[in-house]
Amino acid sequence: MKLIDTHSHIYSEEFDCDRQAVIARAEAQGVGTILLPAIDRQSYDRQEQLTLSRPDLFRQMMGLHPTSIDESYEENLTLAHNLLFSTPEKYVGVGEIGLDFYWDTSFRQQQLEALERQIGWAETLDKPFVLHLRSGKDGLPQNNAYDEVFRLLEQHGSIFYKGIMHCFSGTVDDALHAAEMGFLIGIGGVVTYKKSLLPDIVRTLPLEKIVLETDAPYLAPVPYRGHRNESAYVSIVAEKVSEIKGISTEVVAHITSENARKLFRL
């Protein structure tokens, strides 16, 4: 059984003490590819060095995370742009990019502007992009990240997009809307949580519209919830999806991995 973890920050400081052991556990669980989304300038060198150490296992993306967009975002965005366009062959996609209104909306307009520009990069280079979308905890309609991204995408002009809505936290209708626009839905450890809505989304979507991820070190699945997540646990996500779908874990692994391979041209 071969699995692809389409979203892992295994390059982060949380793994500095035992990264090689974490990698070994992932490979022991059948993980053959781990995709590394960028965050900001603090992550770029780290993910580059990790990819160079194991090009057979790791592939990297480039982009500016929405929570890293502040008063100096133009400088950071320029850096990401220059890295991406100077050596586009290094990167399988643009990401992670998106909208995050959960803690702070001070740079709301800047997030929207940065997102649209980075989507443009992906289109220019014919690469998929990975979206991080987190709505405001206040529940206000204007802080619904999914409504905002759909509005932006529809205004952008394309009718079909290549990418992933990572760590999906929208509704079933949002998932169907995203799938119609061409997106795959990233399913991670949250699918194992007792009050999660993701099982309904997994039941509704065809498996061809799903990819698996961990978002390590965040959002570990049950029974590791509350602890550091790692790429080996994508196997738990695969098992949960197979349980929901009533099919074998091997079929889930094969189809979701093939979805990722096609999208990122792996």
QUIFENHU-V559247 format. One record per run of one state. SS is the DSSP state (alpha for helix, beta for strand, coil for the rest). FROM is the first residue (numbers start at 1). TO is the last residue. If there is no record, write none. Layout:
SS FROM TO
SS FROM TO
//
This chain:
coil 1 2
beta 3 5
coil 6 7
beta 8 8
coil 9 12
alpha 13 15
coil 16 18
alpha 19 28
coil 29 30
beta 31 36
coil 37 40
alpha 41 53
coil 54 57
beta 58 62
coil 63 65
alpha 66 68
coil 69 72
alpha 73 86
coil 87 87
alpha 88 90
beta 91 100
coil 101 107
alpha 108 125
coil 126 127
beta 128 134
coil 135 140
alpha 141 143
coil 144 144
alpha 145 156
coil 157 162
beta 163 166
coil 167 171
alpha 172 180
coil 181 182
beta 183 187
coil 188 188
alpha 189 192
coil 193 197
alpha 198 204
coil 205 206
alpha 207 209
beta 210 212
coil 213 215
beta 216 216
coil 217 230
alpha 231 245
coil 246 248
alpha 249 264
coil 265 266
//
